[in-house]
């Protein structure tokens, strides 16, 4: 939730065609990342170079014989971070903090804007280059975290309203001498007391630093796999209107499987300093990159009774953000002057809605397990990391839910079963298996149980109902699930027929294997649906939904009941 300024986009259009550097009132637009298939579009930057001395610089020393020919250019990259108020609501601009830009890609450029050398800043924001004495050079710091060694990563903060141009900031072009050796770059917030009247240069670097924290924690937990490349797309034009993301109409901050979009609308909703929000979305990226999620996404709010797949994903991502920051107070600033918003305690155990369908319950279980010191190391993310990345979780026959997580925790950490079971009981969740067998918490609707119905290939009808009584699309009981155990390979036919024949229903069927969608039946025929598929021996999950409950356009309550049957085709 951010706002960068329309002036930058206007200058960007000018540079896109002329391909040179334009500086107006201290704001520079640069063609960055050209060649090798990369973007050659301009990147908004702010030049700010300091020549004050620094200590503890990164870099290697040179022999005395080479000192006359080379100069060590070094410095520190920093940015403004605006914290939240002590009451956890809104941003506190007078308390702005100068933070190091950690893990950033830094380049040394010549007078032709050609990259001579590249490096990354250390954990204190320092960088270092050795360059020919008297050579005109400038330093560029990119809002990019990159590591080429295994495990590798490449995270970029880009502008989705400017052809996904990479954000960066440049220093001045100055000859390399002993007097110009120290070159510090600072990204200011752009806040001048009552508004963002200057470019918001710090925003992309604040976003990158939140990701830096997550990388550190995931690596410390034992990750050995490369991180899939990811762009975090932020713009001051990114607003809560839904429409064309190229115009900033992103609706909300979200991960779409390919990129994270982040709001930037000043005086409405901005997220560059909301680290919990950024890491919540990065948590969804983590699920997709290293674990598994079967979530169908969609709107969600505290107190909702959710589809169990969504409850697991959103609850995990809330807990993930709190675990990465070691801070259970989830904060999201918004409103006029970014002075309002909300705060939520992820560790809280008492909720108005508790159960296997509640993201609040899921986040409470995961975060409180993380902080538990009973028979384990307190605040050690490796336990949850190992569960989420295990084959037992990622290859489960059941769809992802708190049941799958709990079952795999018991398998990998049997000594923690008592701690886990206590946390589950506090949230009114049964101590059961991956399919939730024996669950008694219906969420107030008997039709939601059992969590998975059992269907046999004997054409016996199983009656289930798809309803929007808790809300549309991703809420509890919009979908009904069946366990399908195939003993011998063959072609099987599934059918759904409306039971009461009230008319106008539109049942759809989806067949899954280990979370992968294997077959779809979304025919236009009213009141019925059929799906036929050759299946190898194994366990599958069948999902039924009435298409009418999947949209908010239906303003009336819908509960449609169907007889679902299965048989082996001849």
C-alpha positions in Angstrom: 0.0 0.0 0.0 2.2 2.8 -1.3 2.3 6.1 -3.2 5.3 7.2 -5.2 4.3 10.2 -7.2 3.0 10.7 -10.7 5.9 13.0 -11.6 8.2 10.0 -11.9 5.9 8.2 -14.3 5.7 11.2 -16.5 9.5 11.6 -16.7 9.6 7.8 -17.3 7.6 8.2 -20.5 10.1 10.9 -21.7 13.2 8.8 -21.0 11.7 5.6 -22.5 12.2 7.1 -25.9 15.3 9.3 -25.5 17.4 6.8 -23.5 19.5 9.2 -21.5 19.7 10.4 -17.9 17.4 13.3 -17.0 17.6 14.9 -13.6 15.0 17.4 -12.5 15.1 18.9 -8.9 17.3 16.0 -7.7 15.1 13.2 -9.2 17.0 11.1 -11.7 15.5 8.6 -14.1 17.9 6.1 -15.5 17.8 3.4 -18.1 18.6 0.4 -16.0 19.1 -3.3 -16.7 19.4 -3.1 -20.4 20.9 -6.0 -22.4 20.6 -9.7 -21.8 16.9 -9.5 -22.3 16.5 -7.2 -19.3 14.4 -4.1 -19.2 15.8 -0.9 -20.6 13.1 1.2 -19.1 13.9 4.1 -16.8 14.2 3.7 -13.1 13.3 6.5 -10.7 16.3 7.3 -8.4 17.4 10.0 -6.1 21.1 11.1 -6.0 22.5 11.7 -2.6 26.2 11.2 -2.0 28.1 11.7 1.2 31.9 12.0 1.5 32.0 11.6 5.3 34.5 9.0 6.5 33.3 5.5 7.5 34.9 2.6 9.3 34.4 -1.2 9.0 34.2 -1.1 5.3 33.8 -4.4 3.4 36.3 -5.3 0.7 39.8 -6.6 0.2 43.0 -4.7 0.8 45.5 -4.0 -1.9 49.3 -4.4 -1.9 51.3 -1.2 -1.4 52.7 -1.4 -4.9 49.2 -1.1 -6.4 48.0 1.8 -4.2 49.2 4.4 -6.7 47.2 2.9 -9.5 44.0 2.0 -7.8 41.5 3.6 -5.3 39.1 1.7 -3.0 35.7 3.2 -3.5 33.6 2.3 -0.5 30.6 3.5 1.5 27.3 2.6 3.1 23.8 2.3 1.6 21.0 3.5 4.0 17.3 4.3 3.8 14.6 5.9 5.9 12.3 3.4 7.7 9.2 4.9 9.2 8.0 2.9 12.2 4.5 2.4 13.4 3.2 4.3 16.4 3.7 2.8 19.8 0.0 1.9 19.9 0.6 -0.1 16.7 -1.9 2.0 14.7 -0.5 4.2 11.9 3.0 5.4 10.9 5.1 7.6 13.2 7.0 9.9 10.8 8.8 12.0 13.5 10.4 8.7 14.7 11.9 7.9 11.3 15.0 5.6 11.6 18.0 5.4 9.3 18.5 1.7 8.5 21.3 -0.1 6.5 20.4 -1.4 3.0 21.4 -5.0 3.5 22.2 -7.5 0.8 21.6 -5.0 -2.0 23.1 -5.2 -5.4 25.5 -2.3 -5.9 27.2 -1.4 -9.2 30.1 0.9 -10.1 29.4 2.6 -13.4 31.6 4.7 -15.8 30.7 7.9 -17.6 28.9 5.9 -20.3 26.7 4.2 -17.7 28.4 0.9 -18.3 28.8 -1.4 -15.3 32.4 -1.9 -14.3 32.0 -3.9 -11.1 29.2 -5.2 -9.0 28.9 -6.3 -5.4 26.4 -6.7 -2.6 26.2 -4.8 0.7 26.9 -6.6 3.9 24.6 -6.8 6.9 25.6 -3.2 7.9 25.0 -1.8 4.4 28.7 -1.4 3.4 30.1 -2.1 0.0 33.6 -1.8 -1.5 35.2 -1.6 -5.0 38.7 -1.3 -6.3 39.0 1.0 -9.4 41.6 2.8 -11.4 42.7 6.0 -9.9 41.2 9.2 -11.5 38.6 7.2 -13.5 35.2 8.9 -13.5 32.7 6.6 -11.8 29.4 6.6 -9.9 27.8 4.2 -7.5 24.3 2.7 -8.2 22.4 0.9 -5.5 19.5 -1.2 -6.8 16.4 -2.3 -4.9 17.5 -5.9 -5.7 18.7 -8.8 -3.5 20.8 -11.2 -5.6 23.1 -14.1 -4.8 24.6 -16.2 -7.6 26.0 -18.9 -5.4 23.9 -21.8 -4.2 21.4 -21.4 -2.7 20.8 -18.6 -5.2 18.2 -15.8 -5.1 17.1 -12.8 -7.1 14.4 -10.5 -5.7 13.7 -7.2 -7.4 11.4 -4.3 -6.4 9.9 -3.0 -9.6 7.3 -0.5 -10.8 4.3 -2.2 -12.3 3.1 1.1 -13.7 6.3 1.7 -15.5 6.9 -1.5 -17.5 8.2 -3.2 -14.3 11.3 -1.0 -14.2 13.7 -1.8 -11.4 14.0 0.9 -8.7 17.6 2.2 -8.0 19.4 5.2 -6.8 22.6 6.8 -8.2 25.5 8.7 -6.8 27.3 11.5 -8.7 29.8 10.8 -11.4 33.1 11.8 -9.9 36.8 10.9 -10.6 38.1 8.2 -8.3 40.6 9.8 -5.9 41.5 9.5 -2.2 39.3 12.5 -1.5 36.2 10.9 -3.3 36.8 7.4 -2.1 33.9 7.3 0.4 30.6 7.4 -1.3 27.5 6.9 0.8 24.0 6.7 -0.7 20.9 7.4 1.4 17.3 6.9 0.3 14.9 9.4 2.0 11.3 8.7 2.6 10.1 11.8 0.8 7.9 12.9 3.7 8.2 16.6 4.5 5.9 16.9 7.5 2.4 16.7 6.1 2.7 14.8 2.9 5.0 13.0 0.5 6.2 16.1 -1.4 9.5 14.5 -2.5 10.2 11.2 -4.3 9.6 8.3 -2.1 13.0 6.8 -2.7 13.1 4.8 0.5 10.0 2.7 -0.2 11.5 0.1 -2.5 14.5 -0.3 -0.2 12.3 -0.8 2.8 10.4 -3.5 0.9 13.7 -5.2 -0.1 14.9 -5.2 3.5 11.8 -7.0 4.7 12.6 -9.7 2.1 16.2 -9.8 3.4 14.9 -10.7 6.8 12.9 -13.6 5.4 15.9 -14.9 3.4 18.0 -14.9 6.5 15.5 -16.8 8.6 14.8 -19.4 5.9 18.5 -19.9 5.4 19.1 -20.2 9.1 16.3 -22.9 9.2 18.4 -25.1 6.9 17.2 -24.3 3.4 19.6 -25.6 0.7 17.4 -25.0 -2.4 17.6 -22.0 -4.7 14.9 -19.4 -4.3 12.8 -18.9 -7.4 13.2 -15.4 -8.8 10.5 -12.9 -7.8 9.5 -9.3 -8.4 7.8 -7.3 -5.7 5.8 -4.7 -7.7 5.3 -1.4 -5.9 4.2 2.0 -7.2 2.8 5.1 -5.6 0.0 4.6 -8.1 -0.9 1.2 -6.7 -4.4 1.7 -5.2 -7.3 -0.3 -3.9 -9.3 0.0 -7.1 -9.5 -3.2 -9.0 -8.8 -3.2 -12.8 -5.6 -2.8 -14.8 -2.5 -3.5 -12.8 -0.4 -1.5 -15.3 -2.3 1.5 -14.1 -1.9 0.6 -10.4 -5.4 -0.8 -10.0 -4.3 -3.8 -7.9 -7.1 -3.9 -5.3 -4.9 -5.0 -2.4 -1.4 -6.3 -1.8 -1.2 -9.9 -3.0 0.9 -12.7 -4.4 -0.5 -14.0 -7.7 2.0 -16.9 -8.1 4.4 -14.9 -10.3 4.9 -11.6 -8.4 3.9 -9.8 -5.3 1.9 -6.6 -5.8 2.1 -4.0 -3.1 -0.2 -1.0 -2.4 1.2 2.5 -2.5 -1.7 5.0 -2.4 -0.8 7.9 -0.1 -3.7 8.9 2.3 -5.5 5.6 1.5 -3.4 2.5 1.9 0.4 2.1 1.7 2.4 -0.9 2.6 6.1 -0.2 2.1 6.7 0.1 5.9 4.2 -2.6 6.8 6.7 -5.5 7.1 4.0 -7.9 8.3 2.0 -7.3 5.2 5.0 -7.8 2.9 6.1 -10.9 4.7 2.6 -12.3 4.7 2.6 -12.2 0.9 6.1 -13.5 0.9 4.8 -16.4 3.0 2.5 -17.3 0.2 5.6 -17.2 -2.1 7.3 -19.6 0.4 4.4 -22.0 0.2 4.6 -22.0 -3.6 8.4 -22.2 -3.8 9.3 -24.6 -1.0 6.1 -26.2 0.3 2.6 -26.6 -1.1 -0.6 -24.8 -0.9 -4.0 -25.8 -2.4 -5.6 -22.4 -1.4 -8.0 -20.9 -3.9 -7.3 -17.4 -2.5 -9.9 -14.7 -2.3 -11.1 -12.2 0.3 -10.7 -13.1 3.9 -11.1 -11.3 7.2 -11.0 -12.0 10.9 -14.0 -14.0 12.0 -14.7 -15.6 8.6 -15.4 -19.3 8.4 -13.2 -20.3 5.5 -12.5 -23.1 3.1 -10.0 -25.1 5.1 -7.4 -24.7 2.3 -7.6 -20.9 2.5 -7.7 -20.9 6.3 -4.4 -22.9 6.3 -2.7 -20.7 3.8 -3.7 -17.3 5.3 -3.2 -18.5 8.8 0.3 -19.8 7.9 1.2 -16.5 6.2 0.1 -14.4 9.1 2.1 -16.6 11.5 5.0 -16.6 9.0 5.3 -12.8 9.0 5.2 -12.8 12.8 7.9 -15.6 13.0 10.2 -13.9 10.6 10.0 -10.6 12.5 9.8 -12.2 16.0 6.9 -9.9 16.5 3.3 -11.2 17.0 1.7 -7.7 16.5 0.6 -7.7 12.9 0.4 -4.1 11.8 -1.1 -2.5 8.7 -1.1 1.3 8.3 -3.6 3.1 6.2 -5.9 6.2 6.0 -5.2 9.9 5.9 -1.5 10.7 6.6 -1.1 6.9 7.1 -2.3 7.6 10.6 -4.8 4.8 11.0 -5.0 1.1 10.1 -5.2 -2.0 12.3 -3.2 -4.3 14.5 -3.7 -7.9 15.4 -2.0 -10.2 17.9 -1.1 -13.3 16.0 -0.3 -15.2 19.3 -3.8 -14.6 20.7 -5.6 -17.8 21.6 -9.2 -16.6 22.3 -11.2 -15.9 19.1 -14.8 -15.5 18.3 -14.5 -18.1 15.6 -12.3 -21.1 16.3 -11.8 -24.3 14.3 -10.3 -26.0 11.3 -11.9 -23.3 9.1 -10.4 -20.3 10.9 -7.2 -18.6 9.8 -7.0 -17.0 13.3 -6.9 -20.6 14.8 -4.3 -21.7 12.3 -2.0 -18.7 13.0 -2.4 -19.1 16.8 -1.4 -22.8 16.6 1.6 -22.2 14.4 2.9 -19.1 16.1 2.5 -20.4 19.7 4.2 -23.7 18.7 7.1 -21.6 17.3 7.4 -19.7 20.6 7.1 -22.8 22.8 10.2 -23.8 24.7 8.8 -27.0 26.0 11.1 -29.8 24.9 12.3 -27.7 21.9 14.3 -24.5 21.1 12.0 -21.5 21.6 11.6 -19.3 18.4 13.4 -21.8 16.2 11.8 -21.6 12.7 13.5 -24.8 11.6 10.8 -27.1 13.1 8.0 -25.5 11.1 10.3 -25.1 8.1 11.0 -28.9 8.1 7.3 -29.7 8.4 6.2 -27.4 5.6 9.0 -28.6 3.2 8.6 -32.3 4.0 7.4 -34.8 1.5 4.7 -35.9 4.0 3.2 -32.4 3.8 3.9 -31.5 0.1 2.8 -34.9 -1.2 -0.1 -35.5 1.1 -3.2 -37.2 -0.5 -5.4 -34.8 1.5 -5.7 -31.1 0.5 -3.6 -28.7 2.6 -5.1 -27.9 5.9 -4.2 -27.7 9.6 -4.9 -31.4 9.7 -2.1 -32.2 7.3 0.3 -29.9 9.2 -0.6 -31.5 12.5 -0.3 -35.0 11.2 3.2 -34.3 9.8 4.3 -32.6 12.9 3.4 -35.7 14.9 5.4 -37.8 12.4 8.5 -35.7 12.4 8.4 -34.4 16.0 6.6 -37.1 18.1 8.0 -35.6 21.3 6.0 -32.4 20.6 2.6 -34.2 20.2 1.4 -33.1 23.6 2.2 -29.4 22.9 0.6 -29.6 19.5 -2.5 -31.4 20.7 -3.0 -28.8 23.5 -2.9 -26.0 20.9 -5.3 -27.8 18.6 -7.8 -28.4 21.5 -7.6 -24.7 22.5 -8.9 -23.9 19.0 -11.7 -26.6 19.0 -9.9 -28.7 16.4 -10.1 -32.5 16.7 -7.0 -34.6 17.3 -7.3 -36.6 14.1 -5.6 -37.6 10.8 -4.9 -35.7 7.6 -8.5 -36.1 6.5 -10.0 -34.8 9.7 -11.8 -38.1 10.5 -14.0 -37.7 13.5 -14.1 -33.9 13.6 -17.1 -32.7 15.5 -16.8 -28.9 15.1 -19.2 -28.2 12.2 -18.9 -24.4 12.3 -22.6 -24.2 12.9 -23.6 -26.1 9.8 -24.0 -29.9 10.0 -23.5 -30.2 6.3 -19.8 -29.3 6.7 -19.1 -32.6 8.3 -17.6 -35.0 7.9 -14.8 -32.9 6.4 -14.3 -35.5 3.7 -17.1 -37.8 2.6 -16.3 -41.3 1.6 -17.4 -42.3 -1.9 -17.3 -45.9 -3.3 -17.4 -47.0 -6.9 -20.7 -48.8 -6.4 -23.0 -46.0 -7.6 -24.3 -45.4 -4.1 -25.5 -41.7 -3.9 -23.9 -39.5 -1.3 -25.9 -36.4 -0.5 -24.0 -33.2 0.0 -24.9 -29.5 -0.1 -23.0 -26.5 -1.5 -23.9 -23.2 0.2 -23.0 -19.6 0.5 -24.4 -19.2 4.0 -21.0 -18.2 5.3 -20.1 -16.2 2.2 -19.2 -16.8 -1.4 -16.3 -18.5 -3.2 -13.8 -19.4 -0.4 -15.9 -19.8 2.6 -16.9 -22.9 4.6 -19.2 -25.3 2.8 -19.1 -23.7 -0.6 -17.2 -26.8 -1.5 -17.7 -30.4 -0.5 -14.9 -32.9 -0.5 -14.8 -36.7 -1.0 -12.0 -39.2 -0.4 -11.7 -41.5 -3.5 -9.7 -44.7 -2.9 -8.9 -46.5 -6.1 -7.9 -50.1 -5.5 -7.4 -51.0 -9.2 -6.7 -48.9 -12.3 -9.6 -48.2 -14.6 -11.9 -45.5 -16.0 -14.2 -44.1 -13.4 -17.2 -41.9 -13.8 -18.4 -39.4 -11.3 -21.8 -37.7 -11.5 -23.7 -35.1 -9.5 -27.4 -34.6 -9.8 -29.4 -32.0 -7.9 -31.4 -33.9 -5.2 -34.4 -31.6 -4.8 -34.7 -30.6 -8.5 -35.4 -27.0 -7.6 -33.7 -26.0 -10.8 -31.0 -23.6 -11.9 -28.1 -25.2 -10.0 -24.8 -25.6 -11.7 -22.7 -28.3 -10.1 -19.0 -28.5 -11.0 -16.6 -31.3 -10.2 -12.8 -31.3 -9.7 -10.5 -34.3 -9.1 -7.2 -34.0 -7.3 -4.2 -36.2 -6.7 -1.6 -35.1 -4.1 -2.9 -31.5 -4.6 -2.6 -31.6 -8.4 -5.8 -30.9 -10.4 -6.2 -34.0 -12.6 -9.7 -33.4 -14.1 -12.3 -30.7 -14.4 -16.0 -30.9 -15.2 -17.6 -27.5 -15.6 -20.3 -28.1 -18.2 -23.2 -25.7 -18.8 -25.9 -28.3 -18.3 -28.3 -27.3 -15.5 -28.7 -29.4 -12.3 -26.1 -32.1 -13.2 -22.5 -32.8 -14.0 -20.4 -35.8 -15.1 -16.7 -36.5 -15.0 -15.0 -39.5 -16.5 -11.3 -40.2 -16.0 -8.8 -43.1 -16.2 -7.3 -43.5 -12.7 -4.4 -45.5 -11.4 -4.5 -47.1 -8.0 -4.2 -44.6 -5.3 -6.0 -42.0 -3.2 -7.7 -39.0 -4.8 -9.9 -36.1 -3.6 -13.1 -35.1 -5.4 -14.5 -31.6 -4.9 -18.0 -30.5 -5.7 -19.3 -26.9 -5.8 -22.3 -25.1 -7.1 -21.0 -22.5 -9.5 -23.6 -20.0 -8.2 -22.0 -19.9 -4.7 -18.6 -19.0 -6.1 -19.6 -15.4 -6.9 -20.7 -12.4 -4.8 -23.1 -11.5 -7.7 -25.7 -13.8 -6.1 -27.1 -11.6 -3.4 -29.5 -14.2 -2.0 -28.7 -17.3 0.1 -28.1 -20.5 -1.9 -28.0 -24.0 -0.5 -28.1 -26.6 -3.3 -28.0 -30.3 -2.4 -26.7 -33.0 -4.8 -26.5 -36.8 -5.0 -22.9 -37.6 -5.9 -22.2 -41.1 -7.4 -19.1 -43.0 -8.6 -18.9 -46.1 -10.7 -16.3 -48.0 -12.7 -17.0 -47.6 -16.4 -17.3 -50.7 -18.6 
